[in-house]
Every structure is written in structure tokens, then in C-alpha cells.
Amino acid sequence: MTMKTSHAFLLAAAVLALLAAAPLLIPDYWTGVLLGMTGYVTLATAWAMFSGPTRYVSLATVAFFGVGAYTVAVLNETLPYPLVLLCAGGIGMVMALIVGFSTLRLAGVYFVIFTFGLAELVRQTVSWWEVNITYTMGRYVFLPFEGRHIYWQLLALAAATFLISWGIGRSRIGLALKALGDDETVAAHAGVDVTRIKLLLFVISSTIITLVGAIQAPRWTYIEPSIVFNPTVSFMTLIMALLGGAMRLWGPLVGAIPLFLLFEWLSVSFPDHFSIILGLLFILIVFVMPEGVLAKIETLRKGSPK
Amino acid sequence: MKNSFSETIHSVRHLTSCAVAAVALAAGSTGLMAQERESVTIGYVISKSGPNAGGADMTVTPNYELWVQEVNAAGGLTLPDGSQLPIEVIAYDDRSSAEEVVRGIERLATQDEVDFILPPWGTGFNLAAAPLLARFGYPHLAGAAVTDKATEFVERWDTSFWFMGGSADYVSAFTDVLVAERDAGRINNSIAMVSVADGFGIDLVKAARPTFEEAGFEIVYDQSFPPETSDFATIIGEASNSEADTFVAFSYPPHTFALTKQSTVVGFNPPVYYLGVGAAFPIFPGVAGTNVEGVMSLGGIDPNNALNAAYRAQHEELIGRAPDYWGSVLIYASLQMLEQSIERVGLDRAAVAEELSTGTFSTVLGEETRLENNQLRAINWVGQWQNGEFVAVSPEGGNGLAAVQLPKPDWE
């Protein structure tokens, strides 16, 4: 078991090193693709960290993502960059705590609706603030980063996310989570502090999502609410995690990579029909593989006669 | 799992080697390329879907299509040696997302290796594109981007060109009209001003507050409204109660149309009635469903300018609808300047940028169009609906501008 784990770690480290070296070998465009892909892998993994085991479908991804990006836009000229990132993470964490305290008792569809509303609420609040308090709309981020610099930061964050996710899975919390996912009431009776665990996961997951937004912000130079609070980010994250399987460590990655490449291919080959094909695809995923690709493969394997 | 990872890397690397080989091949045969080249590729990333699609489809995309059709119908782009090459277009949809703009431009520059890149729609997306275009060495003809910081941007990216002016320009030209009216004793000193709480509205209102006040006006009503607003009864009521003779709305098309309709209903008809984006659309009188004579806004054309009239006719014939009275003609002029630069200096992008910066061009704006510090300044800043057309105006008229006609007549 330990041998296996250490082998897996060695392999992961090798893959990581290879990925980190990639921008030196490939053209800028493919660095951009890797960057986008790493961003979504991180988002989907962070999303699944909370939403997988608790089965709380969150559409608040873009609320945190946007807050991260906006923090960088506001602070990038006044603070050194590492501090800006720290601030972004801190703001995301505080926001997740407040939101978590007030809403994690909601369940099912109410939570989904709330989180969707949250994204809109944050966007409107930022707009209101900019209009009435600061009198600016649209902020500039002039940081000397090229695609590959942003990509390296995202890659580091992705690696950290996997480590955290893996660590949680092996800890006592992971065990409590399994119980929680199966039946919340039973878990609570068995002595699991359900609310605290949910809150903890929500905060970790949201902080990571905030950081993804913060790291990606310098890529757009100009930031305004309609640019960073784009609901598509929430939907893409969700569908990627669901495709791969939100209950597994590698599930979101298995979903994010092929979907991202597919989107890329679609937007190159069918620029005029992208949205239609995307919609059809979503429907297909929900109908054919509601539990995700990995679960589907497992079922097929078990089901096939040997 | 790990297999899929390494497979991805493998395929990426495979593509890399293909790309490297292609580049090597291209570099090796540059000498031949000049003769063997069969077309000039021009790429752009534009919002074909999402919230920006409407604006892009009104002002930018039709002009790109019109220009390409016209150039190709005439045999293609002319090069300095007199030969002609047709334009081949590569167009992507940015789906109104800044990240897609960035990746689309990276794709056009490093994957498709197009000869020139035309800009996306909107101030925000033009700024997302600017650093990349500068880094990859493409001239950036920022068309649909209103910004007061153009001078700063030109310093930062010296191959960027700005064609639509800044908020302060539009506001100060309009203020000149107001000052003349007030000094003639036709309007009072009060202004009622509303603005949409979004990029355009905020930018304009920020420029307008100090400009109006410096000119001695008093802003008696100053209200911003969220972009989703569709009921303007309260706003119109309060603007009306303020007894200001000047009503200014820095609005987007849905608000522009709704404000007009609702003003008509309650008979709100101040002497000066100024609206934002949408009032310069040819469909405005139809959508407003009323007599829009005297309504003012940004932009405007000179109806006596034969070049402009020919452009409008051509646009209507090839695209099937008329261009707007504000940004369209500026975008089209920027394309003509690109075309003429290529004819003079060839396809070398640095040379084209230099020519755009220093040359004089014959465009639909006039026989001698040139940029000042990489910015187009020969723009019509204030327009007014007069006799069914949205014409450029100034207090006295002259120099291609009509004299403003105030007070605005009744709606009906």
C-alpha cells in the first residue's frame, strides 16, 4: 500500500515536472490551452471537494472566482503581488465563512438557487459599490505576466488542491464525509459534527476557487463585473466535475480535460454553433452518465462477463 | 487516469513538433513565400453569442464583412508591386468572454499565423487584446472602444490605434451646444442626468459631472439605474419635476428605447433631450414608434458627404441593413486605412503600423484622414435627428456639421 502510494507520488511529481516544463517547448497558443485547462481542473476539483461528498450542488463558483479577480484589479497597484494573492485568498475565505454560516442549513434545490443568487448578488454589490462609492467601472491590471507565468501559478495551485483533496480523503474528516454523504441524519446521530465539517469544506473549496480567479485576472488587463462574474464559469465547472464524477479524487480532472479540449475544438471548428452543441452535450451527460465517467467505466467493467 | 494525462502531453508534444516543423519550413522558404502566397489571412475574434453579440453585430462585424467582400470583389488587397491577393478570413466567437478573446488572439497569432488581426468589440475586450497584439507585433486598430486613456495606451502599446475617442470628448462637445443655448437665453441652468450603472454609463457620467459644473450648469437630478431596468416612470417623473430644461441619459439601447417611449406617453418633452447608445441606430425612429425629431445623442453623420452616403448605400446593399450613425463609419474607415497601408508598404506588420501612424489616407471620413498620436480625432461628437436622419451638429454649424435645432419639437 505504502509502496503503491509512494509510486503514485513519484509518478505525479514526474507528470507535474513535465507539465511545468511544457511552456518552454510548446507554442504560446498551446500554453494558453494548458492554462485554461489547468484553471478548470483546479476549479472542478475544488468544487467537487465540497459538492461531491455533501451533494450540495453549488452554482456560486463564479461569485468567488470573480471576487478573486476583482481583488487583484483593486489592489494590484498598491500592494506587491504575493500580498495581493494573500488578500484575495483571505477575502474569499471570509466570504465563504459568512455565506457558509448562513446557508449550509439549506438543503437540496434551495441551496442551488441560493448559490446562483449569490453570484448575482456579489456582482450587483460590486457594481453598486463602483458606481456609487468609487465612481469607476472597469479597472486595469497591468502586471508583467505572460501566459506561462500565470500557467505556472495555476499549476502550483492545482497540485496543492489535489494534495488537500487527497489528504482530506484519508483523514478522519474523510470518513465523516462518507457518512455524511450517505445519510446526513444518521451521520449527525453517530456524532459527526455535520455543520462544522460542511463549513470547513466549503471554506477550503471557496478559497481555492477565489485564488483561481485572482491568478487568472492579469490575463485580461481590463476587468469589470460583467467580465469576471460570467455565470458560464459556474456551469462549466459543474458539468466538468459531474462528467468525471464528483465523488472521486481524479473524477473532476477526468471530466475537465476532455471537455476543455472538446470546447476548444468546437470553438475552432464550429464557431457559430458552439452554444447549441454545448447544450446538447450537457443533456447527454446528464442522461447517459449521471454518476460520471469513472463510475460508468466501473459499472461497465463489473457488468461485463469475464 | 495517469494514462490520459500522459496521452494529453503526448498529443500536445506531437502537435508541437508539427508546429515546429511548419515554422522551420516556413522560415526556410520565406524567399519563395512572397511569390507562392495565394492570399492574405485576416483573423478576428468577435462576440457572436452572449451579451455583447448585439453591439458587435450592429457596429463591427458587418463592417468587417462588408470590407472583405468589397476588397475581394475588386480582386483583393493590392501590394506595393501592384499585384493583388484575396483576403481569407478566420473568425472565432469569443462568446462574450474575456478569456476567449485572449485565447482566440493567441490562436490567431501563434497557431493560424494570420497576417493581420482585427480587434474585438468593446472597450474591455480591446484592452484584453491590446497587450497580446503588441507582444505578437500586430497593429491594433481599436475601433469600438471609447476611452479617455488612449494617450496612455499609445505610450504603453505603440502599435495600438484608437478610433472612437473618449468620454470627455463627447461630453465637452455636447456642453458647447448647451452653453450656446443657455447664453442665447433659450434654456435654463439646470440639467437632469441619468446613467446606466455599467461601463459606458459610468464612464460618461464621470466625465460629465465636472464638465457640466465647470460650464456653470447645475445638475439638479443625478441618478444611476441598473442595466436590467425597464420601467423608467419614476426617473422620468423626477426628471420632469426637477424643471431642468436639459435631460441627459447615458443609456444602452434597451433603456434608450424605453425612455423614449415612456417620455412620449407622459409628455415629458424638455428643450434638450439627449440619449445614449441606440439613438444613433437607423432603427431608432421605428422602435421608438414616435417622432424623434430633435433627439440628441453621440455620433452623427454629414448627410452632404458623398463618400459617407456611398458607404451607407453599399452597406445596405451588401449587408442588407443600414449601418448605425456613430461607430460603423469609424470602423470602416480604420479598415480602409489598413488596406491603403498594405498597398503602400506591403505585409510587413511593423511597416504597416508605422504607416498607419504617420500616413494620410483617403477614407469615407474624408480625403485626408490621418491619426494624431495614433488616435482618430476627426470624429463627430454630437448628433441630432433632423428630417429623419441622425446628423452631426455643432452650435453654429459649418465644416460638415449642421446647426443644432433647439428646442426639441413635440413628440407627436
Interface residues (C-beta under 8 A of the other chain):
Chain A: L11 A12 V15 L18 L19 A22 L25 I26 P27 D28 Y29 W30 G32 V33 L34 G36 Q124 S127 W128 E130 V131 N132 Y135 T136 M137 G138 Y140 F142 E146 G147 Q216 R219 W220 T221 Y222 I223 E224 S226 I227 V228 N230 T232 W250 L253 V254 I257 P258 L261 S267 V268 P271 D272 F274 S275
Chain B: M1 K2 S4 F5 S6 T8 I9 V12 R13 L15 T16 A19 K48 S49 P51 A91 Y92 D93 R95 S96 S97 A98 E99 E100 V101 V102 R103 G104 E106 R107 A109 T110 Q111 T123 G124 L127 A128 A130 P131 R135 R156 A197 D198 G199 G201 I202 D203 K206 S224 P226
